[in-house]
Amino acid sequence: MIRMIIHGCNGVMGQKVAEMAAKDPMVEIVAGIDYNVNARQNPFHVFAKLTECDVEADVVVDFSSAVAVDGLLDACVEKKLPLVLCTTGLSDEQINHVQEAAKVIPILRSGNMSLGINLLMKVVEEVASVLLSADFDPEIVEKHHRRKLDAPSGTALMLAEAVNRAVDGSYDICLDRHERRMSRPKEEIGIQAVRGGTIVGEHEVIFAGPDELIEIRHVAYSRAIFANGALQAAKAIAGRAAGLYDMQSVL
Ligand SMILES: NC(=O)c1ccc[n+]([C@@H]2O[C@H](COP(=O)([O-])OP(=O)(O)OC[C@H]3O[C@@H](n4cnc5c(N)ncnc54)[C@H](O)[C@@H]3O)[C@@H](O)[C@H]2O)c1
């Protein structure tokens, strides 16, 4: 049995994790953390901050907000708590902070916890390794609900990194072309972000070549795929040695 704390427990994803954990005999939610303490009714106690939480646990699963992440990392280090870090939109400084914290505690960080996307990462890298040398241009289009704070999505950036690994990181990521008057440079990965309605998450990796086009697409129909991945990740890192892990270590 894994004793879990959900950080961001009153958010959309935090609630989904709580709902799925309640059906999992291997997981017990021992506490929640959310600065909107009373926003939902939960079958566990909710604290405003992890530093205020005095409940013993084996792992923290986080779906909150980038502004919460520095405090969360410090608290997990202080309490020696393994962390599954799912919040996206972290700055470069915060990614350095994650790396420092991972010298002390195990941290599994992924911008996308779903099995499908993590498998797609491998496929995209393999496809890119053939097509980029055959004059194909890589472009990524991602679509999300109107509430999403960060753009582009963490998943789109992970997919761009997978494409870039095929060319030893030599391509630039381009998020905006509106001020430019020039044809597309070859060594570029374009990312476009669409926001609207209740779209759970769609990612399309396009390889546009001379006279042919390949599109690789993933559609998330429900947040259950992320919550399920987070639960698997929590089981995988509770009790592991300090270090930085990703979903490949769960697959
Ligand atoms: N990695 C993945 O697979 C994946 C999947 C979906 C969402 N996400 C990311 O997870 C995060 C949360 O998404 P969501 O849709 O549940 O958002 P949400 O806004 O519905 O929920 C966030 C929750 O965090 C709480 N919170 C914010 N700042 C806090 C702080 N400083 N201390 C304590 N609690 C705080 C809020 O009160 C809210 O209840 C986002 O960054 C999103 O991009 C990641």
The ligand as an SDF file (V2000), in Angstrom:
LIG
                    3D

 44 48  0  0  0  0  0  0  0  0999 V2000
    1.7000   16.0310  -16.8760 N   0  0  0  0  0  0  0  0  0  0  0  0
    0.4640   15.7610  -17.3030 C   0  0  0  0  0  0  0  0  0  0  0  0
    0.1560   14.6880  -17.8530 O   0  0  0  0  0  0  0  0  0  0  0  0
   -0.6090   16.8010  -17.1110 C   0  0  0  0  0  0  0  0  0  0  0  0
   -1.9340   16.5330  -17.5020 C   0  0  0  0  0  0  0  0  0  0  0  0
   -2.9130   17.4990  -17.2350 C   0  0  0  0  0  0  0  0  0  0  0  0
   -2.5580   18.6880  -16.6180 C   0  0  0  0  0  0  0  0  0  0  0  0
   -1.2440   18.9180  -16.2960 N   0  0  0  0  0  0  0  0  0  0  0  0
   -0.8270   20.1340  -15.6140 C   0  0  0  0  0  0  0  0  0  0  0  0
   -1.2320   20.0420  -14.2470 O   0  0  0  0  0  0  0  0  0  0  0  0
   -1.4450   21.3520  -13.7340 C   0  0  0  0  0  0  0  0  0  0  0  0
   -2.8290   21.4330  -13.0890 C   0  0  0  0  0  0  0  0  0  0  0  0
   -3.8290   21.2590  -14.0850 O   0  0  0  0  0  0  0  0  0  0  0  0
   -5.3940   21.3550  -13.6980 P   0  0  0  0  0  0  0  0  0  0  0  0
   -6.1270   21.3310  -14.9990 O   0  0  0  0  0  0  0  0  0  0  0  0
   -5.7340   20.3550  -12.6410 O   0  0  0  0  0  0  0  0  0  0  0  0
   -5.4500   22.8450  -13.0870 O   0  0  0  0  0  0  0  0  0  0  0  0
   -6.4760   23.4410  -12.0370 P   0  0  0  0  0  0  0  0  0  0  0  0
   -6.3130   24.9210  -12.1110 O   0  0  0  0  0  0  0  0  0  0  0  0
   -7.8300   22.8540  -12.2110 O   0  0  0  0  0  0  0  0  0  0  0  0
   -5.9220   22.9260  -10.6180 O   0  0  0  0  0  0  0  0  0  0  0  0
   -4.7780   23.4220   -9.9690 C   0  0  0  0  0  0  0  0  0  0  0  0
   -5.0000   23.3320   -8.4490 C   0  0  0  0  0  0  0  0  0  0  0  0
   -3.7750   23.7120   -7.8130 O   0  0  0  0  0  0  0  0  0  0  0  0
   -4.0740   24.5930   -6.7440 C   0  0  0  0  0  0  0  0  0  0  0  0
   -2.9220   25.4630   -6.5010 N   0  0  0  0  0  0  0  0  0  0  0  0
   -2.4270   26.4340   -7.3220 C   0  0  0  0  0  0  0  0  0  0  0  0
   -1.3630   27.0320   -6.7500 N   0  0  0  0  0  0  0  0  0  0  0  0
   -1.1930   26.4230   -5.5500 C   0  0  0  0  0  0  0  0  0  0  0  0
   -0.2480   26.6090   -4.4970 C   0  0  0  0  0  0  0  0  0  0  0  0
    0.7000   27.5730   -4.5450 N   0  0  0  0  0  0  0  0  0  0  0  0
   -0.3250   25.8020   -3.4090 N   0  0  0  0  0  0  0  0  0  0  0  0
   -1.3100   24.8500   -3.3320 C   0  0  0  0  0  0  0  0  0  0  0  0
   -2.2300   24.6450   -4.3120 N   0  0  0  0  0  0  0  0  0  0  0  0
   -2.1700   25.4210   -5.4030 C   0  0  0  0  0  0  0  0  0  0  0  0
   -5.3070   25.3810   -7.2090 C   0  0  0  0  0  0  0  0  0  0  0  0
   -6.0330   25.9140   -6.0930 O   0  0  0  0  0  0  0  0  0  0  0  0
   -6.0910   24.3130   -7.9650 C   0  0  0  0  0  0  0  0  0  0  0  0
   -7.0090   23.6500   -7.1100 O   0  0  0  0  0  0  0  0  0  0  0  0
   -1.2310   22.3160  -14.9300 C   0  0  0  0  0  0  0  0  0  0  0  0
    0.1040   22.7890  -14.9080 O   0  0  0  0  0  0  0  0  0  0  0  0
   -1.4580   21.4150  -16.1250 C   0  0  0  0  0  0  0  0  0  0  0  0
   -0.8200   21.8710  -17.2970 O   0  0  0  0  0  0  0  0  0  0  0  0
   -0.2900   17.9940  -16.5180 C   0  0  0  0  0  0  0  0  0  0  0  0
  1  2  1  0
  2  3  2  0
  2  4  1  0
  4  5  1  0
  4 44  2  0
  5  6  2  0
  6  7  1  0
  7  8  2  0
  8  9  1  0
  8 44  1  0
  9 10  1  0
  9 42  1  0
 10 11  1  0
 11 12  1  0
 11 40  1  0
 12 13  1  0
 13 14  1  0
 14 15  2  0
 14 16  1  0
 14 17  1  0
 17 18  1  0
 18 19  2  0
 18 20  1  0
 18 21  1  0
 21 22  1  0
 22 23  1  0
 23 24  1  0
 23 38  1  0
 24 25  1  0
 25 26  1  0
 25 36  1  0
 26 27  1  0
 26 35  1  0
 27 28  2  0
 28 29  1  0
 29 30  1  0
 29 35  2  0
 30 31  1  0
 30 32  2  0
 32 33  1  0
 33 34  2  0
 34 35  1  0
 36 37  1  0
 36 38  1  0
 38 39  1  0
 40 41  1  0
 40 42  1  0
 42 43  1  0
M  CHG  2   8   1  16  -1
M  END
$$$$
